Amino acid sequence: MHYLFLFVAVLMETIGTTALQASQQFTKIGPTLVAIVAYSGAFYFLGMTLKFMPVGIVYALWSGLGIVLITIIGFLVFGQRLDFAAIAGLTLIIAGIVVIQVFSNTTTH
């Protein structure tokens, strides 16, 4: 169940960040409200996840997955391009998430 909480937190944070970009620095009310609601939900579910997993691991997974997802959305929705260094960095983030999930005894599997 805690992985579901974490997944929902990441999804809501990604929605909030996408809405933040679409709000054009809070000048559009609709995306601004979506960002506020989504971030509130993200922090709620992040807090629920913290009941079951250590904060460092939760934050690493939450931020890492959020970075990767928002980068994909930025590419697909906003036409943002990445250079080789950015792609290499994202690959390392994904590798770090995999290492934590596969090899760490601090996560609950």
N, CA, C and O atoms as a GROMACS GRO file, in nm:
protein
  436
    1MET      N    1   0.082  -0.120   0.000
    1MET     CA    2   0.000   0.000   0.000
    1MET      C    3   0.086   0.126   0.000
    1MET      O    4   0.049   0.226  -0.061
    2HIS      N    5   0.202   0.122   0.068
    2HIS     CA    6   0.286   0.242   0.076
    2HIS      C    7   0.344   0.278  -0.061
    2HIS      O    8   0.369   0.396  -0.088
    3TYR      N    9   0.366   0.180  -0.147
    3TYR     CA   10   0.413   0.212  -0.282
    3TYR      C   11   0.302   0.279  -0.362
    3TYR      O   12   0.330   0.363  -0.449
    4LEU      N   13   0.178   0.245  -0.336
    4LEU     CA   14   0.066   0.313  -0.401
    4LEU      C   15   0.061   0.459  -0.356
    4LEU      O   16   0.042   0.549  -0.438
    5PHE      N   17   0.080   0.482  -0.226
    5PHE     CA   18   0.085   0.619  -0.175
    5PHE      C   19   0.197   0.698  -0.243
    5PHE      O   20   0.179   0.812  -0.283
    6LEU      N   21   0.313   0.635  -0.254
    6LEU     CA   22   0.427   0.701  -0.317
    6LEU      C   23   0.399   0.730  -0.463
    6LEU      O   24   0.430   0.838  -0.513
    7PHE      N   25   0.341   0.634  -0.533
    7PHE     CA   26   0.307   0.654  -0.675
    7PHE      C   27   0.209   0.770  -0.692
    7PHE      O   28   0.226   0.853  -0.781
    8VAL      N   29   0.108   0.776  -0.607
    8VAL     CA   30   0.010   0.886  -0.615
    8VAL      C   31   0.078   1.019  -0.584
    8VAL      O   32   0.050   1.119  -0.649
    9ALA      N   33   0.168   1.020  -0.486
    9ALA     CA   34   0.241   1.144  -0.453
    9ALA      C   35   0.323   1.192  -0.572
    9ALA      O   36   0.323   1.311  -0.603
   10VAL      N   37   0.393   1.100  -0.638
   10VAL     CA   38   0.474   1.136  -0.755
   10VAL      C   39   0.385   1.186  -0.868
   10VAL      O   40   0.414   1.286  -0.932
   11LEU      N   41   0.275   1.115  -0.891
   11LEU     CA   42   0.183   1.154  -0.997
   11LEU      C   43   0.126   1.293  -0.971
   11LEU      O   44   0.119   1.376  -1.063
   12MET      N   45   0.085   1.320  -0.849
   12MET     CA   46   0.027   1.451  -0.816
   12MET      C   47   0.132   1.561  -0.823
   12MET      O   48   0.103   1.673  -0.866
   13GLU      N   49   0.254   1.531  -0.781
   13GLU     CA   50   0.361   1.630  -0.791
   13GLU      C   51   0.390   1.662  -0.937
   13GLU      O   52   0.417   1.777  -0.972
   14THR      N   53   0.385   1.562  -1.021
   14THR     CA   54   0.409   1.582  -1.164
   14THR      C   55   0.297   1.665  -1.226
   14THR      O   56   0.322   1.753  -1.308
   15ILE      N   57   0.174   1.636  -1.188
   15ILE     CA   58   0.061   1.718  -1.235
   15ILE      C   59   0.076   1.862  -1.187
   15ILE      O   60   0.055   1.956  -1.263
   16GLY      N   61   0.114   1.878  -1.060
   16GLY     CA   62   0.133   2.013  -1.006
   16GLY      C   63   0.241   2.091  -1.077
   16GLY      O   64   0.225   2.210  -1.104
   17THR      N   65   0.351   2.025  -1.108
   17THR     CA   66   0.461   2.093  -1.177
   17THR      C   67   0.423   2.128  -1.320
   17THR      O   68   0.459   2.234  -1.370
   18THR      N   69   0.350   2.038  -1.386
   18THR     CA   70   0.301   2.067  -1.521
   18THR      C   71   0.206   2.186  -1.518
   18THR      O   72   0.215   2.275  -1.604
   19ALA      N   73   0.116   2.189  -1.421
   19ALA     CA   74   0.023   2.301  -1.407
   19ALA      C   75   0.097   2.430  -1.373
   19ALA      O   76   0.058   2.538  -1.418
   20LEU      N   77   0.203   2.419  -1.294
   20LEU     CA   78   0.282   2.537  -1.261
   20LEU      C   79   0.342   2.599  -1.386
   20LEU      O   80   0.341   2.721  -1.402
   21GLN      N   81   0.394   2.515  -1.475
   21GLN     CA   82   0.447   2.565  -1.603
   21GLN      C   83   0.335   2.629  -1.685
   21GLN      O   84   0.353   2.736  -1.743
   22ALA      N   85   0.219   2.563  -1.688
   22ALA     CA   86   0.106   2.614  -1.767
   22ALA      C   87   0.045   2.740  -1.707
   22ALA      O   88  -0.022   2.815  -1.778
   23SER      N   89   0.067   2.765  -1.577
   23SER     CA   90   0.008   2.883  -1.513
   23SER      C   91   0.074   3.013  -1.557
   23SER      O   92   0.021   3.122  -1.532
   24GLN      N   93   0.188   3.003  -1.624
   24GLN     CA   94   0.264   3.119  -1.670
   24GLN      C   95   0.286   3.218  -1.556
   24GLN      O   96   0.240   3.333  -1.558
   25GLN      N   97   0.360   3.169  -1.456
   25GLN     CA   98   0.395   3.247  -1.337
   25GLN      C   99   0.270   3.297  -1.263
   25GLN      O  100   0.263   3.414  -1.224
   26PHE      N  101   0.174   3.208  -1.245
   26PHE     CA  102   0.050   3.233  -1.171
   26PHE      C  103  -0.039   3.339  -1.234
   26PHE      O  104  -0.117   3.403  -1.164
   27THR      N  105  -0.030   3.359  -1.365
   27THR     CA  106  -0.116   3.456  -1.432
   27THR      C  107  -0.242   3.393  -1.489
   27THR      O  108  -0.334   3.464  -1.531
   28LYS      N  109  -0.248   3.260  -1.490
   28LYS     CA  110  -0.368   3.189  -1.536
   28LYS      C  111  -0.427   3.114  -1.417
   28LYS      O  112  -0.361   3.029  -1.357
   29ILE      N  113  -0.551   3.148  -1.382
   29ILE     CA  114  -0.611   3.099  -1.258
   29ILE      C  115  -0.634   2.947  -1.260
   29ILE      O  116  -0.609   2.881  -1.159
   30GLY      N  117  -0.680   2.891  -1.371
   30GLY     CA  118  -0.708   2.747  -1.378
   30GLY      C  119  -0.586   2.662  -1.345
   30GLY      O  120  -0.591   2.582  -1.252
   31PRO      N  121  -0.477   2.678  -1.421
   31PRO     CA  122  -0.358   2.600  -1.390
   31PRO      C  123  -0.299   2.629  -1.251
   31PRO      O  124  -0.240   2.542  -1.188
   32THR      N  125  -0.316   2.753  -1.204
   32THR     CA  126  -0.268   2.787  -1.070
   32THR      C  127  -0.343   2.707  -0.964
   32THR      O  128  -0.281   2.654  -0.872
   33LEU      N  129  -0.475   2.697  -0.977
   33LEU     CA  130  -0.554   2.619  -0.882
   33LEU      C  131  -0.521   2.470  -0.890
   33LEU      O  132  -0.514   2.402  -0.788
   34VAL      N  133  -0.501   2.421  -1.012
   34VAL     CA  134  -0.462   2.280  -1.028
   34VAL      C  135  -0.329   2.255  -0.958
   34VAL      O  136  -0.313   2.154  -0.890
   35ALA      N  137  -0.234   2.346  -0.973
   35ALA     CA  138  -0.103   2.330  -0.909
   35ALA      C  139  -0.117   2.326  -0.757
   35ALA      O  140  -0.055   2.241  -0.692
   36ILE      N  141  -0.196   2.415  -0.701
   36ILE     CA  142  -0.214   2.419  -0.555
   36ILE      C  143  -0.277   2.289  -0.504
   36ILE      O  144  -0.230   2.231  -0.406
   37VAL      N  145  -0.383   2.244  -0.570
   37VAL     CA  146  -0.450   2.122  -0.528
   37VAL      C  147  -0.359   2.001  -0.545
   37VAL      O  148  -0.350   1.916  -0.457
   38ALA      N  149  -0.290   1.993  -0.658
   38ALA     CA  150  -0.203   1.879  -0.685
   38ALA      C  151  -0.086   1.873  -0.588
   38ALA      O  152  -0.053   1.766  -0.538
   39TYR      N  153  -0.023   1.986  -0.560
   39TYR     CA  154   0.087   1.988  -0.463
   39TYR      C  155   0.038   1.951  -0.323
   39TYR      O  156   0.107   1.881  -0.249
   40SER      N  157  -0.080   1.998  -0.286
   40SER     CA  158  -0.136   1.962  -0.156
   40SER      C  159  -0.156   1.811  -0.146
   40SER      O  160  -0.121   1.749  -0.046
   41GLY      N  161  -0.212   1.752  -0.250
   41GLY     CA  162  -0.231   1.608  -0.252
   41GLY      C  163  -0.099   1.533  -0.252
   41GLY      O  164  -0.085   1.429  -0.187
   42ALA      N  165  -0.002   1.585  -0.324
   42ALA     CA  166   0.130   1.521  -0.330
   42ALA      C  167   0.193   1.516  -0.191
   42ALA      O  168   0.248   1.414  -0.151
   43PHE      N  169   0.185   1.626  -0.118
   43PHE     CA  170   0.244   1.628   0.016
   43PHE      C  171   0.166   1.539   0.113
   43PHE      O  172   0.225   1.479   0.202
   44TYR      N  173   0.036   1.531   0.097
   44TYR     CA  174  -0.044   1.443   0.182
   44TYR      C  175   0.001   1.297   0.161
   44TYR      O  176   0.030   1.227   0.258
   45PHE      N  177   0.007   1.253   0.036
   45PHE     CA  178   0.044   1.115   0.009
   45PHE      C  179   0.192   1.088   0.038
   45PHE      O  180   0.229   0.977   0.074
   46LEU      N  181   0.275   1.189   0.024
   46LEU     CA  182   0.414   1.174   0.065
   46LEU      C  183   0.421   1.150   0.216
   46LEU      O  184   0.497   1.065   0.262
   47GLY      N  185   0.343   1.223   0.290
   47GLY     CA  186   0.336   1.204   0.434
   47GLY      C  187   0.286   1.066   0.472
   47GLY      O  188   0.335   1.005   0.567
   48MET      N  189   0.188   1.015   0.399
   48MET     CA  190   0.138   0.880   0.424
   48MET      C  191   0.247   0.776   0.398
   48MET      O  192   0.258   0.677   0.472
   49THR      N  193   0.326   0.797   0.296
   49THR     CA  194   0.434   0.705   0.264
   49THR      C  195   0.538   0.702   0.376
   49THR      O  196   0.596   0.598   0.405
   50LEU      N  197   0.560   0.817   0.437
   50LEU     CA  198   0.661   0.827   0.543
   50LEU      C  199   0.626   0.746   0.668
   50LEU      O  200   0.711   0.726   0.754
   51LYS      N  201   0.503   0.701   0.679
   51LYS     CA  202   0.466   0.613   0.790
   51LYS      C  203   0.532   0.476   0.776
   51LYS      O  204   0.548   0.404   0.875
   52PHE      N  205   0.572   0.440   0.654
   52PHE     CA  206   0.618   0.305   0.625
   52PHE      C  207   0.764   0.296   0.580
   52PHE      O  208   0.825   0.190   0.588
   53MET      N  209   0.820   0.407   0.532
   53MET     CA  210   0.954   0.404   0.475
   53MET      C  211   1.038   0.519   0.531
   53MET      O  212   0.982   0.621   0.571
   54PRO      N  213   1.170   0.505   0.534
   54PRO     CA  214   1.257   0.612   0.582
   54PRO      C  215   1.251   0.735   0.491
   54PRO      O  216   1.237   0.723   0.369
   55VAL      N  217   1.261   0.851   0.551
   55VAL     CA  218   1.246   0.977   0.478
   55VAL      C  219   1.348   0.992   0.365
   55VAL      O  220   1.313   1.041   0.258
   56GLY      N  221   1.471   0.951   0.386
   56GLY     CA  222   1.573   0.965   0.281
   56GLY      C  223   1.541   0.882   0.158
   56GLY      O  224   1.559   0.928   0.045
   57ILE      N  225   1.495   0.761   0.180
   57ILE     CA  226   1.460   0.673   0.068
   57ILE      C  227   1.336   0.726  -0.003
   57ILE      O  228   1.332   0.732  -0.126
   58VAL      N  229   1.235   0.764   0.075
   58VAL     CA  230   1.112   0.818   0.016
   58VAL      C  231   1.142   0.940  -0.069
   58VAL      O  232   1.094   0.953  -0.181
   59TYR      N  233   1.222   1.031  -0.014
   59TYR     CA  234   1.252   1.154  -0.087
   59TYR      C  235   1.334   1.126  -0.213
   59TYR      O  236   1.311   1.188  -0.317
   60ALA      N  237   1.427   1.033  -0.204
   60ALA     CA  238   1.506   0.997  -0.322
   60ALA      C  239   1.417   0.942  -0.432
   60ALA      O  240   1.431   0.980  -0.548
   61LEU      N  241   1.327   0.852  -0.396
   61LEU     CA  242   1.236   0.794  -0.496
   61LEU      C  243   1.139   0.899  -0.550
   61LEU      O  244   1.117   0.908  -0.671
   62TRP      N  245   1.080   0.978  -0.460
   62TRP     CA  246   0.982   1.079  -0.499
   62TRP      C  247   1.044   1.183  -0.592
   62TRP      O  248   0.989   1.213  -0.698
   63SER      N  249   1.156   1.236  -0.553
   63SER     CA  250   1.218   1.341  -0.635
   63SER      C  251   1.275   1.283  -0.764
   63SER      O  252   1.262   1.344  -0.870
   64GLY      N  253   1.337   1.166  -0.757
   64GLY     CA  254   1.395   1.107  -0.877
   64GLY      C  255   1.290   1.072  -0.980
   64GLY      O  256   1.305   1.105  -1.098
   65LEU      N  257   1.184   1.006  -0.936
   65LEU     CA  258   1.077   0.971  -1.030
   65LEU      C  259   1.009   1.097  -1.084
   65LEU      O  260   0.973   1.104  -1.202
   66GLY      N  261   0.990   1.196  -0.996
   66GLY     CA  262   0.929   1.322  -1.039
   66GLY      C  263   1.013   1.393  -1.144
   66GLY      O  264   0.959   1.447  -1.241
   67ILE      N  265   1.145   1.394  -1.126
   67ILE     CA  266   1.234   1.457  -1.223
   67ILE      C  267   1.223   1.390  -1.359
   67ILE      O  268   1.213   1.456  -1.462
   68VAL      N  269   1.225   1.258  -1.358
   68VAL     CA  270   1.218   1.184  -1.485
   68VAL      C  271   1.083   1.207  -1.553
   68VAL      O  272   1.078   1.234  -1.673
   69LEU      N  273   0.974   1.196  -1.477
   69LEU     CA  274   0.841   1.215  -1.537
   69LEU      C  275   0.820   1.356  -1.590
   69LEU      O  276   0.768   1.374  -1.699
   70ILE      N  277   0.860   1.456  -1.513
   70ILE     CA  278   0.838   1.594  -1.558
   70ILE      C  279   0.927   1.627  -1.677
   70ILE      O  280   0.891   1.711  -1.759
   71THR      N  281   1.042   1.563  -1.687
   71THR     CA  282   1.127   1.582  -1.804
   71THR      C  283   1.061   1.526  -1.929
   71THR      O  284   1.065   1.587  -2.035
   72ILE      N  285   1.000   1.409  -1.915
   72ILE     CA  286   0.927   1.350  -2.028
   72ILE      C  287   0.809   1.438  -2.068
   72ILE      O  288   0.786   1.461  -2.186
   73ILE      N  289   0.735   1.488  -1.969
   73ILE     CA  290   0.622   1.578  -1.999
   73ILE      C  291   0.672   1.707  -2.063
   73ILE      O  292   0.612   1.756  -2.158
   74GLY      N  293   0.781   1.761  -2.011
   74GLY     CA  294   0.838   1.883  -2.070
   74GLY      C  295   0.874   1.862  -2.216
   74GLY      O  296   0.853   1.950  -2.299
   75PHE      N  297   0.926   1.746  -2.248
   75PHE     CA  298   0.962   1.713  -2.386
   75PHE      C  299   0.836   1.698  -2.472
   75PHE      O  300   0.828   1.757  -2.580
   76LEU      N  301   0.739   1.620  -2.425
   76LEU     CA  302   0.621   1.589  -2.505
   76LEU      C  303   0.521   1.704  -2.514
   76LEU      O  304   0.464   1.729  -2.621
   77VAL      N  305   0.498   1.773  -2.403
   77VAL     CA  306   0.394   1.876  -2.398
   77VAL      C  307   0.447   2.015  -2.431
   77VAL      O  308   0.384   2.090  -2.505
   78PHE      N  309   0.564   2.050  -2.376
   78PHE     CA  310   0.614   2.186  -2.391
   78PHE      C  311   0.726   2.198  -2.494
   78PHE      O  312   0.778   2.308  -2.515
   79GLY      N  313   0.763   2.088  -2.557
   79GLY     CA  314   0.865   2.092  -2.661
   79GLY      C  315   1.004   2.123  -2.611
   79GLY      O  316   1.087   2.173  -2.687
   80GLN      N  317   1.032   2.095  -2.485
   80GLN     CA  318   1.164   2.123  -2.429
   80GLN      C  319   1.261   2.011  -2.470
   80GLN      O  320   1.226   1.894  -2.464
   81ARG      N  321   1.379   2.048  -2.511
   81ARG     CA  322   1.479   1.953  -2.560
   81ARG      C  323   1.589   1.933  -2.457
   81ARG      O  324   1.617   2.020  -2.375
   82LEU      N  325   1.651   1.816  -2.463
   82LEU     CA  326   1.760   1.782  -2.372
   82LEU      C  327   1.889   1.761  -2.449
   82LEU      O  328   1.888   1.710  -2.561
   83ASP      N  329   2.000   1.801  -2.388
   83ASP     CA  330   2.128   1.771  -2.448
   83ASP      C  331   2.182   1.640  -2.388
   83ASP      O  332   2.118   1.579  -2.303
   84PHE      N  333   2.299   1.599  -2.435
   84PHE     CA  334   2.356   1.471  -2.391
   84PHE      C  335   2.378   1.467  -2.240
   84PHE      O  336   2.351   1.365  -2.176
   85ALA      N  337   2.428   1.576  -2.184
   85ALA     CA  338   2.456   1.578  -2.040
   85ALA      C  339   2.327   1.561  -1.959
   85ALA      O  340   2.327   1.491  -1.857
   86ALA      N  341   2.219   1.621  -2.003
   86ALA     CA  342   2.091   1.606  -1.933
   86ALA      C  343   2.041   1.462  -1.941
   86ALA      O  344   1.993   1.407  -1.842
   87ILE      N  345   2.053   1.403  -2.056
   87ILE     CA  346   2.010   1.263  -2.073
   87ILE      C  347   2.097   1.171  -1.988
   87ILE      O  348   2.046   1.077  -1.926
   88ALA      N  349   2.227   1.196  -1.984
   88ALA     CA  350   2.316   1.115  -1.901
   88ALA      C  351   2.280   1.129  -1.754
   88ALA      O  352   2.278   1.030  -1.680
   89GLY      N  353   2.252   1.250  -1.711
   89GLY     CA  354   2.214   1.272  -1.572
   89GLY      C  355   2.084   1.202  -1.536
   89GLY      O  356   2.073   1.142  -1.429
   90LEU      N  357   1.986   1.209  -1.624
   90LEU     CA  358   1.859   1.139  -1.600
   90LEU      C  359   1.880   0.988  -1.595
   90LEU      O  360   1.816   0.919  -1.515
   91THR      N  361   1.968   0.937  -1.679
   91THR     CA  362   2.000   0.794  -1.677
   91THR      C  363   2.060   0.755  -1.542
   91THR      O  364   2.029   0.648  -1.489
   92LEU      N  365   2.145   0.839  -1.488
   92LEU     CA  366   2.203   0.812  -1.356
   92LEU      C  367   2.098   0.815  -1.246
   92LEU      O  368   2.104   0.737  -1.152
   93ILE      N  369   2.002   0.906  -1.257
   93ILE     CA  370   1.894   0.912  -1.159
   93ILE      C  371   1.813   0.782  -1.163
   93ILE      O  372   1.784   0.723  -1.059
   94ILE      N  373   1.779   0.738  -1.282
   94ILE     CA  374   1.705   0.613  -1.296
   94ILE      C  375   1.787   0.496  -1.241
   94ILE      O  376   1.733   0.410  -1.173
   95ALA      N  377   1.915   0.494  -1.271
   95ALA     CA  378   2.002   0.388  -1.219
   95ALA      C  379   2.002   0.390  -1.066
   95ALA      O  380   2.000   0.285  -1.002
   96GLY      N  381   2.006   0.508  -1.007
   96GLY     CA  382   2.003   0.519  -0.861
   96GLY      C  383   1.874   0.465  -0.801
   96GLY      O  384   1.876   0.399  -0.698
   97ILE      N  385   1.762   0.494  -0.866
   97ILE     CA  386   1.634   0.442  -0.820
   97ILE      C  387   1.633   0.289  -0.826
   97ILE      O  388   1.586   0.223  -0.733
   98VAL      N  389   1.685   0.234  -0.935
   98VAL     CA  390   1.690   0.089  -0.949
   98VAL      C  391   1.779   0.027  -0.842
   98VAL      O  392   1.743  -0.074  -0.782
   99VAL      N  393   1.895   0.086  -0.816
   99VAL     CA  394   1.986   0.035  -0.714
   99VAL      C  395   1.918   0.034  -0.577
   99VAL      O  396   1.928  -0.064  -0.503
  100ILE      N  397   1.849   0.143  -0.544
  100ILE     CA  398   1.779   0.149  -0.415
  100ILE      C  399   1.674   0.038  -0.406
  100ILE      O  400   1.666  -0.031  -0.304
  101GLN      N  401   1.595   0.022  -0.511
  101GLN     CA  402   1.487  -0.075  -0.506
  101GLN      C  403   1.536  -0.219  -0.507
  101GLN      O  404   1.477  -0.305  -0.442
  102VAL      N  405   1.642  -0.246  -0.579
  102VAL     CA  406   1.687  -0.384  -0.594
  102VAL      C  407   1.782  -0.426  -0.481
  102VAL      O  408   1.775  -0.540  -0.433
  103PHE      N  409   1.868  -0.338  -0.439
  103PHE     CA  410   1.976  -0.378  -0.348
  103PHE      C  411   1.965  -0.327  -0.205
  103PHE      O  412   2.030  -0.382  -0.116
  104SER      N  413   1.886  -0.224  -0.179
  104SER     CA  414   1.883  -0.166  -0.046
  104SER      C  415   1.793  -0.246   0.047
  104SER      O  416   1.684  -0.288   0.009
  105ASN      N  417   1.840  -0.267   0.168
  105ASN     CA  418   1.760  -0.333   0.271
  105ASN      C  419   1.676  -0.232   0.351
  105ASN      O  420   1.598  -0.272   0.437
  106THR      N  421   1.693  -0.103   0.324
  106THR     CA  422   1.617  -0.003   0.399
  106THR      C  423   1.478   0.020   0.343
  106THR      O  424   1.393   0.080   0.409
  107THR      N  425   1.453  -0.028   0.221
  107THR     CA  426   1.318  -0.016   0.165
  107THR      C  427   1.239  -0.140   0.201
  107THR      O  428   1.295  -0.247   0.224
  108THR      N  429   1.110  -0.124   0.206
  108THR     CA  430   1.024  -0.239   0.233
  108THR      C  431   0.974  -0.291   0.100
  108THR      O  432   0.910  -0.218   0.024
  109HIS      N  433   1.002  -0.415   0.071
  109HIS     CA  434   0.964  -0.474  -0.058
  109HIS      C  435   0.838  -0.556  -0.044
  109HIS      O  436   0.791  -0.614  -0.142
   0.00000   0.00000   0.00000
